[in-house]
Amino acid sequence: MKRLLIFCLAMLLAAPLSAQSQRVTRGDAARPTSSVSENGRRTALVIGNGAYKVAPLANPVQDARLIAEALLAARFRVIRLENASRETMLKAITEFGDEIDLGGVGVFYYAGHGVQVRGENYLVPVDAKIDREEEIRTRSVNAQEILDRMGAAKNGLNLVFLDACRNDPFPRASRGAAPGLAKMDAALGTLISFATAPGSVAEDGDSANSPYSRRLAAAMREPGLRIEDVLKRVRSQVREDTRGRQITWDNSSIEGDFYFHPGEARSAAASAVDSGPQAETVFWNSIKDSQNPREFEIYLKRYPEGEFAELAQERLAVLEADNAPAAPAPQPVARSSRPIANAAPAPVASVGAPVVARAASSPAQMFRPGAAGNAADQLNAMGITVAPTAAAYAALQHGASTAAAVSEDDGRIRALAVETFPRLDPDQVGAEDVRRAQQLRARLASVRNWNERKIATRSLVGASNEWLQQVQLLIEDKRLDEAEAVIRAKERALGLARGRP
């Protein structure tokens, strides 16, 4: 009797385990997977370094943000660094290693300078001061050590993405260096992806993001794509975007299948030529801020009667005009008889100290030169001017008084303002925002084309700004002389004329 009871108890305990085993077996038969389940832990370390004192890069920070957003959408816990020092990078790598020790999927993404020295790859922190080749080893981060740390975790699956194949920023110090990055071997359960082939140099890109990172982020969001399919799609698109100058590379030792987003997959061919409205919108959003005319040519070829065809034609015309010999700047239509004081710049407050700039509450207050507390006056007092574009004026005069200061180009002011200003009251300007205003001035100094301004104003229709809407209507009606006069008048009213190119 006692033996019978023991036997029955053993059978009861075995039944759930047997059922669970059957469920796993059926799932594996339906879709091979890595040792990590789709719903397991997902941890990513994302680094974007661009603010180098030597050979700065425009896109890595934006690239890191784009990839981080895609990984967050795929349920990853993301550790993100921007313009990191070597010490900060090493601490984050340690934290990342501790996280993936707990199991699941690990993703490491880096955008910034990377150098290859005697067959080894080094990721360069923004604080690196390198005068001799041996200092590269001690003042940069060895990429192989990151791979070794990830491999030691035994967490089942690790993905490494390196958008770091730029030109060597320290050519005098690294006589043993070669172009691009050296080939790296992937340990079991690891996949490595480079923005371009080993020994080749990748492009930083003409838009807000590099060709590789922009296409990678988009493919990561596509449901039902295995990681191998993601990289095939990225390779095809980057090759097309760069007209064959850049071919992505990867090396994989993973055995199962991994999906950022499980689901019904669309074929790459279908995604590439789909003429549906959703696909068109996704494609347009991926290129609308680009400075590469080829991307707008591709859009118009795919969607000649598309919703954004007119804007694409205008954008293409602007970019082609920018590549043509510059025409003389138009003369002012109207001049103010009132002289503008050219006061000496005041010293800038220490970093982090806010400079209050109250938003104007009425048109009279908006347009009066020298109005106390006006955002433009605050910036000008620090020796900073803003190029006279409709978008810049609209942002300065509307509630988000420094939206123009954080913009990277006319058409993206609203999106960047939303991203940047949760930490600030809308009527405050901090030292960091002032620094970005200086960057804005440099970027917008060459924007003279009316089509460019038209695109900028159209993107700001929802700003509820009467002055902006007036300028927009004048431009839309091609009453360019009147629009020019309105803009110049506002320029003089804000004391910005002296900064005009």
Secondary structure, DSSP 8 states (H G I E B T S, - for coil): -HHHHHHHHHHHHHHHHHHHHHHHHHHHHHS---SS-TTS-EEEEEEE----SSS--SSHHHHHHHHHHHHHHTT-EEEEEES--HHHHHHHHHHHHHHHTTSEEEEEEEES-EEEETTEEEE--TT---SSHHHHHHHSEEHHHHHHHHHHT--EEEEEEEE-----S-TTT-TTEESS-------TTEEEEESS-TT------SSSS-HHHHHHHHHHTSTT-BHHHHHHHHHHHHHHHTTTS---EEEE---S--BSS-S----HHHHHH--SHHHHHHHHHHHTT---HHHHHHHHHH-TT-TTHHHHHHHHHHHHHHHS--------S---SS------------TT--EE-----SHHHHHSTT-TT-HHHHHHHTT------HHHHHHHHSSSTTTGGG-SSGGGHHHHHHHHGGGS-TTEE-HHHHHHHHHHHHHHTT---HHHHHHHHHTTGGG--HHHHHHHHHHHTT-HHHHHHHHHHHHHHHT-GGG--
